[in-house]
Amino acid sequence: MNLKIDAKIRSRIKAALQEDLGKSGDITSLWTIPDQMHGKAEIISRTSGVICGVTVVEKVFACLDKSVETDFSVSDGDRVKSEQVVATISGSMRSILAGERTALNYLTHLSGIASLTRRFVDLASPFGVSVLDTRKTTPLLRTLEKHAVVCGGGKNHRMGLYDMVLIKDNHIAAVGGVRQAIRAAKASRENEDIQIEVEVSTIQEARIAAEEGVDIILLDNMTPAIVRDAVEVIAGMAEVEVSGGITLENVHDYAITGIDRVSIGSLTHSVHALDMSLEIVQN
């Protein structure tokens, strides 16, 4: 499941390194570590979770120093235990220390997303409910963050504004109603592969969306009881998605209502990094 690093991601990794190293480089290591010193370090997970970011870490060190060897014992999507060694980094001590923070920033952040997603999936999937991300991602990290969601067992919602129609409250307000917005979108659709989803906030809007024949109806900020009623009204005429205020504590209450999917912004915008560290073990 490891992510293929394309030119776009590689350029962003280089920019992240440049942000940290600046024009002078890692002056602490340059002033304290002998030029020819080589050694070994381990990346250790300090808590249990799901790993993500293996190829990103490999590329961080490759961009710094092609002679540095990065050996992971896990792949993206694997579960890790507390105090588990997940990788060994060998080579120039200066290069290892120069790349340490950038590598860990990527690895801990992406693993945090994968780990949180897995917790939601474990709670929702027994009821046949898919867990999806949103566009609430860190600018320029969307590809990586959405990959992390998949590593955690989740699914990706639209990647951007370009690949799916999602009619939201502001679209509805702008054109004067749910029915008008749906009909305008359907009249403009040239490619049937592009799905049309509409966000609704009332059961009446859900009924209209179902009558108009959209692909997905998003029930936004509704209680589980109202969601259950809306599911009955939609009656299988469209897939049903729920979003807004979904937490680990209440996702079960939504999953049992008969919905098909939940979309959760906190998977990417409020995630806690998985606690990991890089420790020198040999020099």
BAFI-3210 file (N, C-alpha, C; in Angstrom, 3 decimals, decimal comma, padded with zeros to 6 digits):
// residues 283
n [1|2|3|4|5|6|7|8|9|10|11|12|13|14|15|16|17|18|19|20|21|22|23|24|25|26|27|28|29|30|31|32|33|34|35|36|37|38|39|40|41|42|43|44|45|46|47|48|49|50|51|52|53|54|55|56|57|58|59|60|61|62|63|64|65|66|67|68|69|70|71|72|73|74|75|76|77|78|79|80|81|82|83|84|85|86|87|88|89|90|91|92|93|94|95|96|97|98|99|100|101|102|103|104|105|106|107|108|109|110|111|112|113|114|115|116|117|118|119|120|121|122|123|124|125|126|127|128|129|130|131|132|133|134|135|136|137|138|139|140|141|142|143|144|145|146|147|148|149|150|151|152|153|154|155|156|157|158|159|160|161|162|163|164|165|166|167|168|169|170|171|172|173|174|175|176|177|178|179|180|181|182|183|184|185|186|187|188|189|190|191|192|193|194|195|196|197|198|199|200|201|202|203|204|205|206|207|208|209|210|211|212|213|214|215|216|217|218|219|220|221|222|223|224|225|226|227|228|229|230|231|232|233|234|235|236|237|238|239|240|241|242|243|244|245|246|247|248|249|250|251|252|253|254|255|256|257|258|259|260|261|262|263|264|265|266|267|268|269|270|271|272|273|274|275|276|277|278|279|280|281|282|283]
n.u [000,817|002,172|002,837|003,339|005,898|005,548|006,579|005,474|004,984|007,588|008,813|007,608|008,516|011,205|010,955|010,044|012,290|014,049|012,858|013,486|016,278|017,292|019,628|021,995|022,084|022,058|023,224|023,891|024,555|026,587|028,517|029,072|029,242|031,568|032,666|033,051|031,750|029,831|026,839|024,073|020,532|017,354|013,891|011,252|008,104|006,222|003,786|000,816|-000,636|-001,443|000,689|001,915|003,474|005,890|007,321|007,610|009,314|011,574|012,144|012,723|015,246|016,669|016,650|018,257|020,710|021,940|023,347|022,467|020,885|017,663|015,695|012,753|010,703|008,067|005,048|003,042|-000,109|000,133|-000,377|001,133|002,949|003,338|006,547|007,725|010,229|010,327|011,848|015,180|017,839|020,690|023,955|025,588|026,046|025,521|023,712|021,588|020,678|020,045|017,832|016,034|013,825|012,103|011,446|010,183|008,077|006,423|005,919|004,768|002,504|001,005|000,695|-000,821|-003,249|-003,943|-004,201|-006,304|-008,353|-008,584|-009,665|-012,230|-013,183|-013,176|-015,329|-017,496|-017,591|-018,630|-021,328|-021,641|-020,966|-019,171|-016,193|-015,295|-013,068|-012,683|-012,498|-011,116|-008,258|-004,665|-003,220|-001,677|-000,922|-002,802|-002,900|-001,177|-002,399|-004,924|-004,147|-003,252|-005,665|-006,791|-004,922|-005,676|-007,956|-010,099|-012,046|-011,661|-013,246|-014,323|-011,456|-011,013|-012,476|-012,939|-013,670|-016,122|-019,575|-020,771|-023,339|-023,818|-024,913|-024,524|-024,556|-027,189|-028,517|-027,717|-029,007|-031,624|-032,920|-033,130|-034,115|-033,845|-031,055|-030,176|-031,381|-030,155|-027,494|-027,728|-028,573|-026,321|-024,440|-022,209|-020,826|-021,657|-020,273|-019,481|-020,426|-023,331|-023,857|-025,806|-026,086|-028,160|-030,334|-032,695|-035,497|-037,405|-035,904|-034,287|-036,175|-036,883|-034,406|-034,119|-036,294|-035,464|-033,432|-030,580|-027,165|-026,011|-027,054|-026,373|-026,697|-026,665|-025,407|-027,460|-029,405|-029,052|-031,648|-033,199|-031,796|-032,373|-035,099|-034,890|-033,518|-035,513|-037,293|-035,794|-035,456|-033,771|-033,366|-031,126|-027,642|-026,814|-025,272|-023,704|-022,725|-020,958|-020,231|-019,531|-018,202|-015,883|-017,307|-020,004|-020,336|-021,236|-023,958|-024,897|-024,165|-025,877|-028,254|-028,888|-027,545|-025,167|-022,597|-020,147|-018,783|-015,910|-014,451|-012,544|-010,713|-008,556|-008,219|-007,990|-006,270|-004,265|-000,825|000,870|002,840|006,206|009,728|013,152|016,085|019,534|021,512|023,950|027,296]
n.v [-001,212|001,091|004,469|005,743|007,893|010,734|013,309|015,700|015,328|014,785|017,274|018,797|017,590|018,250|021,001|021,131|020,210|022,262|024,382|023,790|023,548|025,830|028,292|027,786|025,211|022,396|023,712|023,028|020,263|020,414|021,800|020,176|017,431|015,218|015,320|012,856|010,994|008,110|006,243|004,663|004,756|004,342|004,338|004,626|003,573|005,073|004,527|002,545|002,022|002,871|002,660|005,096|006,613|005,623|005,550|008,252|009,060|007,616|008,985|011,529|011,184|010,270|012,497|014,182|012,786|010,436|008,202|007,381|004,770|003,496|001,430|-000,044|-002,009|-002,342|-001,677|000,870|001,128|-000,986|-002,235|-001,027|-001,570|-000,281|000,942|-000,373|-000,993|000,499|001,211|001,314|003,536|004,177|005,550|008,644|010,533|013,231|013,629|011,981|013,276|015,752|015,199|014,221|015,616|016,541|014,106|012,760|014,521|014,201|011,406|010,986|012,610|011,625|008,972|009,402|010,228|007,877|006,128|007,234|007,077|004,293|003,653|004,759|003,249|000,662|000,858|001,532|-000,109|-002,761|-002,409|-002,080|000,441|002,926|004,803|008,048|010,660|014,282|017,489|018,973|019,450|019,742|022,420|021,589|019,110|017,255|014,910|013,163|013,065|012,023|009,559|008,498|008,163|006,070|004,112|003,650|002,233|003,643|005,498|007,600|010,694|013,094|014,245|016,877|020,010|019,420|016,823|015,807|016,533|018,382|019,619|022,184|024,013|026,739|026,794|026,075|028,192|030,239|029,758|029,458|027,149|023,582|021,858|023,404|023,705|021,052|020,325|022,118|021,234|018,613|019,155|020,270|018,289|016,379|014,051|010,974|009,581|011,285|011,887|013,166|014,757|015,889|018,144|018,164|019,632|019,167|016,906|017,286|018,459|016,279|014,518|015,836|015,769|013,017|012,502|013,877|012,374|012,154|010,989|010,662|011,480|013,803|013,989|016,533|017,510|016,353|014,767|011,360|010,233|011,798|011,295|008,586|008,752|010,187|008,384|006,487|007,977|008,494|005,941|004,097|005,254|006,712|006,754|007,164|009,553|010,725|013,597|015,934|016,697|014,100|011,723|009,586|008,714|008,863|007,685|005,071|005,305|006,609|004,829|002,670|003,431|002,836|004,102|004,640|005,684|007,681|010,913|012,543|015,296|015,690|013,663|014,559|017,307|017,719|015,973|014,012|013,630|010,526|009,229|009,120|008,457|009,218|007,562|007,531|004,694|003,610|004,572]
n.w [000,000|-000,020|-000,941|-004,201|-005,048|-006,767|-009,142|-008,238|-005,489|-004,686|-005,157|-003,191|-000,886|-001,079|-000,821|001,812|003,182|002,500|003,787|006,431|006,468|005,264|004,051|005,325|006,288|008,603|011,200|013,793|013,753|011,862|013,262|015,402|014,775|013,382|009,977|008,592|010,118|010,521|011,135|012,842|013,156|014,771|014,045|016,188|017,272|019,694|020,659|020,058|016,792|013,379|010,652|008,346|005,597|004,774|002,246|001,907|003,964|003,178|000,820|001,812|003,064|000,868|-000,790|000,656|000,952|-001,013|-000,271|002,183|003,871|004,150|005,962|006,296|008,427|008,208|006,322|004,721|006,226|007,925|011,235|014,205|017,261|020,615|021,348|019,256|016,851|013,811|011,655|010,332|010,000|008,182|007,741|006,870|009,757|010,006|007,894|008,646|010,979|009,928|008,389|010,188|011,588|009,527|008,296|010,441|010,932|008,683|008,902|011,482|011,385|009,151|009,965|012,228|011,089|009,679|011,836|013,388|011,504|011,257|013,748|013,577|011,394|012,436|014,147|012,504|010,210|010,793|010,389|007,753|006,877|005,231|005,829|005,142|003,991|003,812|002,076|003,857|004,305|004,834|003,105|000,057|000,967|000,429|-001,213|000,156|002,696|002,125|001,145|003,544|004,892|003,419|004,045|006,639|006,319|005,420|002,941|000,059|-000,376|-002,804|-004,620|-005,200|-006,246|-008,814|-009,620|-008,897|-008,341|-005,708|-004,219|-002,067|000,894|000,289|-002,501|-002,913|-001,641|-003,316|-005,770|-005,123|-004,142|-003,384|-005,396|-007,736|-007,870|-008,199|-010,642|-012,380|-012,234|-013,238|-015,811|-016,861|-016,757|-018,551|-018,555|-017,455|-015,581|-013,647|-010,465|-008,774|-005,848|-003,111|-000,455|002,333|004,806|006,011|006,362|004,395|002,342|001,802|000,765|-001,617|-002,961|-003,321|-005,008|-007,253|-008,198|-007,523|-007,021|-004,486|-001,243|001,159|004,495|006,625|009,725|011,342|013,884|015,118|015,282|013,512|011,201|010,833|010,184|007,806|006,192|005,802|004,280|001,981|001,043|-000,363|-002,852|-003,328|-002,420|001,017|002,941|005,908|007,707|009,802|012,966|013,669|015,800|017,591|019,727|018,993|016,496|016,207|016,807|014,573|012,569|012,813|011,726|009,146|007,116|004,409|004,385|006,143|006,376|007,507|008,728|010,714|010,489|009,072|009,653|012,392|013,606|015,868|016,014|015,581|018,135|017,698|017,479|016,606|017,228|017,913|017,593|017,100|016,446]
ca.u [000,000|003,054|002,518|004,351|006,291|005,656|007,389|004,829|005,256|009,031|009,134|007,134|009,455|012,402|010,620|009,983|013,672|014,628|012,288|014,180|017,730|017,651|020,858|023,167|022,060|021,910|024,482|024,217|025,290|027,823|029,487|029,348|029,425|032,633|032,189|033,111|031,104|028,682|026,192|022,770|019,450|016,092|012,627|010,500|006,745|006,077|002,432|000,258|-001,380|-001,302|001,798|001,759|004,514|007,159|008,061|007,915|010,539|012,668|012,470|013,359|016,683|017,266|016,853|019,372|021,973|021,576|024,065|021,770|020,020|016,460|015,161|011,531|010,222|006,613|004,546|001,877|-001,315|000,390|-000,517|002,376|002,773|004,150|007,973|008,160|011,161|009,698|012,817|016,584|018,453|022,151|024,719|026,200|025,343|025,023|022,542|020,492|020,158|019,468|016,529|015,216|012,559|011,212|010,954|009,232|006,877|005,573|005,553|003,862|001,243|000,263|000,333|-001,918|-004,464|-004,257|-004,603|-007,645|-009,283|-008,796|-010,563|-013,583|-013,541|-013,481|-016,638|-018,553|-017,620|-019,513|-022,690|-021,588|-020,832|-017,833|-015,666|-014,672|-012,463|-013,279|-011,487|-010,534|-006,896|-003,602|-002,884|-000,572|-000,679|-004,031|-002,624|-000,592|-003,364|-005,968|-003,510|-003,238|-007,022|-006,921|-004,101|-006,429|-009,156|-011,147|-012,150|-011,544|-014,325|-013,731|-010,113|-011,075|-013,699|-012,956|-013,966|-017,436|-020,475|-021,311|-024,163|-023,868|-025,900|-024,328|-025,059|-028,655|-028,935|-027,447|-029,944|-032,979|-033,552|-032,495|-034,549|-033,244|-029,623|-030,006|-031,745|-029,110|-026,318|-028,024|-028,644|-024,965|-023,569|-021,937|-020,235|-022,448|-019,385|-019,358|-021,565|-023,925|-024,243|-026,404|-026,144|-029,466|-030,380|-034,016|-036,077|-038,074|-034,871|-033,882|-037,234|-036,740|-033,185|-034,401|-037,202|-034,732|-032,560|-029,140|-026,448|-025,737|-027,664|-025,584|-027,477|-025,682|-025,696|-028,725|-029,295|-029,308|-033,086|-033,652|-031,147|-033,144|-036,316|-034,501|-033,200|-036,797|-037,854|-034,978|-035,924|-032,907|-033,288|-029,772|-026,790|-026,997|-024,052|-023,912|-021,554|-021,197|-020,242|-019,331|-017,082|-015,723|-018,312|-021,362|-020,400|-022,064|-025,363|-025,225|-023,949|-026,987|-029,488|-029,141|-026,803|-024,137|-021,263|-019,960|-017,605|-015,434|-013,384|-011,504|-009,682|-007,381|-007,986|-007,811|-005,658|-003,084|000,271|001,283|004,099|007,337|010,998|014,356|017,127|020,830|021,815|025,324|028,066]
ca.v [000,000|002,255|005,466|006,049|009,296|011,339|014,528|016,743|015,057|014,940|018,700|019,308|017,084|019,090|022,309|020,970|020,164|023,592|025,203|023,485|023,695|027,172|028,433|027,400|023,808|022,051|024,225|022,308|019,041|020,794|022,290|019,199|016,073|015,128|015,147|011,463|010,089|007,343|005,528|004,035|005,233|003,612|005,047|003,811|004,011|005,136|004,092|001,694|002,740|002,418|003,380|005,666|007,568|004,902|006,012|009,673|009,094|007,165|010,053|012,617|010,911|010,168|013,854|014,750|012,052|009,169|007,085|006,969|003,598|003,504|000,065|-000,177|-003,373|-002,284|-000,962|001,702|000,372|-001,990|-001,830|-001,075|-001,609|000,633|000,644|-001,179|-000,382|000,400|001,455|001,561|004,490|004,021|006,412|009,833|011,010|014,572|013,516|011,409|014,300|016,832|014,783|013,642|016,282|016,525|012,735|012,452|015,341|013,495|010,070|011,036|013,229|010,693|007,812|009,834|010,173|006,462|005,508|007,711|006,496|002,891|003,587|004,979|002,114|-000,485|001,066|001,697|-001,140|-003,897|-002,090|-001,835|001,877|003,351|006,028|008,877|011,928|015,474|018,381|019,740|018,922|020,736|022,820|020,924|017,771|016,479|013,566|012,360|012,872|011,110|008,239|008,023|007,697|004,741|003,200|003,341|001,482|004,536|005,755|009,010|011,454|013,737|014,772|018,326|020,546|019,096|015,433|015,391|017,626|018,344|020,807|022,485|025,013|028,016|026,649|026,065|029,557|031,108|029,542|029,544|025,933|022,294|021,330|024,208|023,404|019,704|020,321|022,831|020,360|017,494|019,678|020,605|017,114|015,761|012,741|010,298|009,037|012,289|011,763|014,361|014,623|017,120|018,266|018,639|019,871|018,800|015,725|017,733|018,585|014,917|013,972|016,473|015,244|011,647|012,592|014,407|011,327|012,348|009,755|010,588|012,527|014,048|014,499|017,342|017,990|015,827|013,795|009,990|009,980|012,424|010,553|007,361|009,132|010,583|007,150|005,895|008,812|008,288|004,605|003,409|005,948|007,262|006,438|008,135|009,921|011,601|014,380|016,992|016,308|012,662|011,462|008,180|008,406|008,757|007,116|003,866|005,705|006,924|003,660|001,715|004,022|002,386|004,907|003,945|006,259|008,887|011,703|013,079|016,266|015,608|012,690|015,261|018,678|017,809|014,717|014,021|012,857|009,309|009,511|008,338|009,159|008,681|007,449|007,025|003,449|003,179|005,544]
ca.w [000,000|000,008|-001,946|-005,206|-004,959|-008,091|-009,194|-007,449|-004,072|-004,484|-005,082|-001,910|000,113|-001,187|-000,251|003,264|003,645|002,336|004,853|007,680|006,353|004,841|003,274|006,110|006,655|010,014|011,761|015,024|013,390|011,165|014,242|016,469|014,270|012,370|008,602|008,152|011,075|010,062|012,227|012,618|014,012|014,661|014,249|017,141|017,588|021,149|020,984|019,016|015,773|011,995|010,037|007,009|005,241|004,586|001,071|002,091|004,774|002,318|-000,129|002,561|003,217|-000,469|-001,287|001,404|000,783|-001,651|000,341|003,402|003,667|004,982|005,942|007,089|008,677|008,048|005,155|004,984|006,530|008,961|012,628|014,972|018,706|021,399|021,453|018,112|015,906|012,491|010,583|010,655|009,079|008,264|006,856|007,444|010,937|009,717|007,020|009,431|011,883|009,129|007,883|011,264|011,894|008,359|008,138|011,512|010,760|007,729|009,366|012,631|010,950|008,292|010,792|013,079|010,267|009,434|013,111|013,736|010,529|011,610|014,903|013,056|010,543|013,307|014,752|011,500|009,168|011,070|009,951|006,318|006,654|004,834|006,433|004,116|004,365|003,205|001,517|004,953|004,371|004,868|001,736|-000,651|001,515|000,265|-001,737|001,231|003,780|001,661|001,139|004,927|005,199|002,805|004,846|007,839|005,981|004,946|001,510|-000,298|-001,006|-003,987|-004,398|-005,296|-006,828|-010,241|-009,979|-008,412|-007,985|-004,350|-004,033|-000,641|001,298|-000,396|-003,873|-002,806|-001,334|-004,457|-006,885|-004,641|-003,663|-003,665|-006,690|-008,799|-007,947|-008,748|-012,061|-013,112|-012,315|-014,130|-017,177|-017,300|-016,713|-019,846|-018,305|-016,432|-014,562|-012,592|-009,558|-008,200|-004,449|-002,596|001,001|002,791|006,250|006,509|005,725|003,178|001,303|001,462|-000,093|-002,932|-003,583|-003,753|-006,156|-008,408|-008,708|-007,363|-006,695|-003,049|-000,427|002,362|005,616|007,333|011,087|011,836|014,970|014,644|015,132|012,270|010,120|010,623|009,463|006,449|005,472|005,406|003,215|000,775|000,647|-001,313|-004,140|-003,429|-001,276|002,097|003,665|007,066|008,071|010,779|014,378|013,867|016,695|017,981|020,729|018,456|015,152|016,269|016,784|013,183|011,711|012,925|011,195|007,777|006,157|003,641|004,553|006,958|006,011|008,785|008,513|011,744|010,111|008,555|010,129|013,845|014,011|016,732|015,433|016,287|018,841|017,192|017,659|015,963|018,243|017,475|018,298|016,818|015,691]
c.u [000,854|002,790|003,672|004,636|006,464|006,425|006,800|005,113|006,738|009,415|008,699|008,008|010,725|012,144|010,557|011,390|014,312|014,118|013,057|015,668|018,168|018,908|022,073|023,210|021,889|023,187|024,863|025,026|026,601|028,911|029,858|029,674|030,540|032,079|032,084|032,405|029,871|028,088|024,834|021,772|018,214|014,920|011,736|009,118|006,565|004,670|001,918|-000,542|-001,208|-000,261|001,407|002,874|005,865|007,951|008,391|009,198|011,743|013,098|013,111|014,866|017,385|017,534|018,038|020,701|021,638|022,289|023,413|020,820|018,873|015,784|013,961|011,161|008,711|006,287|003,379|000,641|-001,124|000,135|000,840|002,041|003,654|005,564|008,469|009,116|010,585|010,682|014,208|017,167|019,964|022,835|025,360|025,382|024,771|023,734|021,337|019,858|019,520|018,065|015,558|013,860|011,594|010,617|009,906|007,957|005,900|005,039|004,544|002,502|000,398|-000,158|-000,790|-003,248|-004,891|-004,788|-006,007|-008,687|-009,607|-009,747|-012,010|-014,056|-013,926|-014,869|-017,770|-018,691|-018,481|-020,960|-022,744|-021,434|-019,375|-017,470|-014,900|-014,060|-013,227|-012,168|-010,847|-009,143|-005,889|-003,241|-001,593|-000,200|-001,855|-003,770|-002,095|-001,620|-004,489|-005,417|-003,510|-004,612|-007,235|-006,108|-004,813|-007,712|-010,313|-011,146|-012,054|-012,850|-013,702|-012,348|-010,098|-012,398|-013,943|-013,515|-015,319|-018,264|-020,976|-022,033|-024,340|-024,831|-025,755|-024,750|-026,590|-029,177|-028,788|-028,498|-031,391|-033,655|-032,825|-032,850|-033,907|-031,765|-029,379|-030,298|-030,709|-027,872|-026,546|-028,089|-027,259|-024,053|-023,442|-021,424|-020,974|-021,586|-019,179|-020,608|-022,057|-024,394|-024,832|-026,477|-027,501|-029,457|-031,738|-034,508|-036,786|-037,069|-034,381|-034,897|-037,119|-035,529|-033,402|-035,297|-036,474|-033,679|-031,074|-028,489|-026,298|-026,438|-026,884|-026,466|-026,526|-026,197|-027,090|-028,464|-029,524|-030,789|-033,616|-033,034|-031,948|-034,433|-036,003|-034,168|-034,481|-037,426|-037,103|-035,231|-035,095|-032,782|-031,925|-028,960|-026,951|-025,682|-024,424|-022,613|-021,956|-021,276|-020,085|-018,070|-016,973|-016,816|-019,708|-021,464|-021,249|-023,543|-025,819|-025,142|-025,135|-028,291|-029,827|-028,446|-025,746|-022,726|-021,287|-018,715|-017,212|-014,241|-012,239|-010,445|-008,402|-007,150|-007,739|-007,081|-004,480|-002,021|000,533|002,671|005,195|008,609|012,097|015,477|018,411|021,167|023,255|026,023|029,540]
c.v [001,267|003,172|005,639|007,545|009,855|012,656|015,628|016,549|015,246|016,417|019,297|018,811|017,930|020,469|022,250|020,920|021,550|024,536|025,024|023,821|025,099|027,195|027,871|025,923|023,622|022,465|023,514|021,063|019,373|021,208|021,256|017,792|016,057|014,759|013,677|010,489|009,436|006,584|004,988|004,613|004,369|004,570|004,119|004,416|003,958|004,750|003,224|002,531|002,098|003,281|003,928|006,673|006,931|005,460|007,497|009,827|008,663|008,272|011,239|012,391|010,782|011,546|014,530|014,122|010,662|007,969|006,603|005,819|003,626|002,153|-000,035|-001,642|-003,461|-001,545|-000,080|000,833|-000,692|-001,401|-001,957|-001,024|-000,564|000,090|-000,278|-000,374|-000,583|000,620|001,631|002,467|004,406|004,970|007,559|010,339|012,410|014,500|012,968|012,483|015,460|016,484|014,329|014,315|016,286|015,140|012,407|013,286|014,675|012,198|010,116|011,609|012,248|009,450|008,161|009,792|008,726|005,797|005,938|007,137|005,055|002,759|003,807|003,780|000,907|-000,371|001,062|000,530|-002,361|-003,678|-001,774|-000,374|002,219|004,665|006,803|010,131|013,081|016,274|019,257|019,210|020,067|021,121|022,163|019,563|016,834|015,060|012,657|012,073|011,930|009,687|007,656|007,510|006,290|003,712|002,786|002,580|002,328|004,659|007,253|009,542|012,107|014,298|016,292|018,757|020,049|017,721|014,932|016,633|017,402|019,665|021,043|023,638|026,331|027,952|026,749|027,469|030,470|030,976|029,449|028,265|024,677|021,802|022,089|023,864|022,043|019,698|021,044|021,952|019,219|017,946|019,963|019,390|016,490|014,338|012,071|009,681|010,025|012,237|013,133|014,024|015,943|017,050|018,833|018,767|019,554|017,547|016,113|017,893|017,215|014,282|014,547|015,901|013,831|011,646|013,032|013,442|011,614|011,025|009,564|011,755|012,619|014,700|015,222|017,799|017,595|014,869|012,395|009,699|010,575|011,723|009,286|007,651|009,496|009,368|006,479|006,670|008,588|006,905|003,962|004,084|006,596|006,723|007,533|008,315|010,844|012,331|015,433|016,465|014,827|012,450|009,964|007,764|008,203|008,081|005,839|004,219|006,058|005,677|002,705|002,235|003,563|003,208|004,063|004,424|007,447|009,601|012,544|014,010|016,128|014,552|013,391|016,621|018,781|016,601|014,947|013,124|011,600|009,551|008,562|009,152|008,477|008,712|006,889|005,773|002,998|004,315|005,130]
c.w [000,000|-001,182|-002,921|-005,165|-006,365|-007,998|-008,316|-005,965|-003,778|-004,349|-003,753|-000,767|000,107|-000,583|001,272|003,858|003,575|003,416|006,154|007,609|005,953|003,996|004,008|006,465|008,156|010,740|013,055|014,714|012,696|012,154|015,302|015,971|013,223|011,004|008,201|009,103|010,455|011,249|011,834|013,610|013,783|014,817|015,063|017,348|019,101|021,604|019,846|018,017|014,417|011,316|008,670|006,778|004,985|003,406|001,159|002,900|003,945|001,367|000,575|002,644|001,864|-001,055|-000,607|001,023|000,242|-001,030|001,642|003,065|004,673|004,859|006,882|007,239|008,529|006,757|005,558|005,186|007,588|010,345|013,325|016,458|019,379|021,548|020,328|017,238|014,503|011,350|011,162|009,577|009,266|007,290|007,595|008,616|010,711|008,877|007,782|010,313|011,117|008,637|008,945|011,417|010,714|008,164|009,180|011,401|009,793|008,341|010,508|012,250|010,141|009,080|011,761|012,341|010,054|010,702|013,519|012,786|010,887|012,802|014,473|012,234|011,389|013,929|013,724|010,542|009,517|010,621|008,454|005,949|006,338|005,521|005,372|004,710|003,718|002,515|002,595|005,260|004,463|003,439|001,251|-000,066|001,260|-000,224|-000,644|002,322|003,360|001,494|002,542|005,350|004,642|003,585|006,135|007,570|005,506|003,432|001,261|-000,874|-002,240|-003,643|-004,432|-005,887|-008,240|-010,580|-009,497|-008,128|-006,565|-004,110|-002,542|-000,365|000,557|-001,864|-003,878|-002,543|-002,551|-005,558|-006,437|-004,232|-004,087|-005,066|-007,854|-008,982|-008,583|-010,239|-012,909|-013,292|-013,293|-015,588|-017,745|-017,403|-018,099|-019,692|-017,156|-015,338|-013,413|-011,726|-009,097|-006,783|-003,993|-001,075|001,400|004,303|006,853|005,785|004,428|002,041|000,864|000,520|-001,513|-003,670|-004,099|-004,984|-007,417|-008,928|-008,649|-006,968|-005,194|-002,368|000,876|003,425|006,561|008,692|011,568|012,992|014,417|014,428|013,833|011,072|009,809|009,836|008,012|005,596|004,976|004,254|001,903|000,184|-000,463|-002,661|-004,369|-002,269|-000,236|002,858|004,816|007,357|009,087|012,190|014,627|014,702|016,958|018,968|020,128|017,092|015,130|016,148|015,372|012,294|011,719|012,329|009,778|006,714|005,454|003,977|005,509|006,442|007,215|008,537|009,493|011,442|009,685|009,194|011,627|014,414|014,955|016,110|016,268|016,880|018,353|017,396|016,870|016,983|017,634|018,293|018,067|016,086|015,635]
res [m|n|l|k|i|d|a|k|i|r|s|r|i|k|a|a|l|q|e|d|l|g|k|s|g|d|i|t|s|l|w|t|i|p|d|q|m|h|g|k|a|e|i|i|s|r|t|s|g|v|i|c|g|v|t|v|v|e|k|v|f|a|c|l|d|k|s|v|e|t|d|f|s|v|s|d|g|d|r|v|k|s|e|q|v|v|a|t|i|s|g|s|m|r|s|i|l|a|g|e|r|t|a|l|n|y|l|t|h|l|s|g|i|a|s|l|t|r|r|f|v|d|l|a|s|p|f|g|v|s|v|l|d|t|r|k|t|t|p|l|l|r|t|l|e|k|h|a|v|v|c|g|g|g|k|n|h|r|m|g|l|y|d|m|v|l|i|k|d|n|h|i|a|a|v|g|g|v|r|q|a|i|r|a|a|k|a|s|r|e|n|e|d|i|q|i|e|v|e|v|s|t|i|q|e|a|r|i|a|a|e|e|g|v|d|i|i|l|l|d|n|m|t|p|a|i|v|r|d|a|v|e|v|i|a|g|m|a|e|v|e|v|s|g|g|i|t|l|e|n|v|h|d|y|a|i|t|g|i|d|r|v|s|i|g|s|l|t|h|s|v|h|a|l|d|m|s|l|e|i|v|q|n]
***
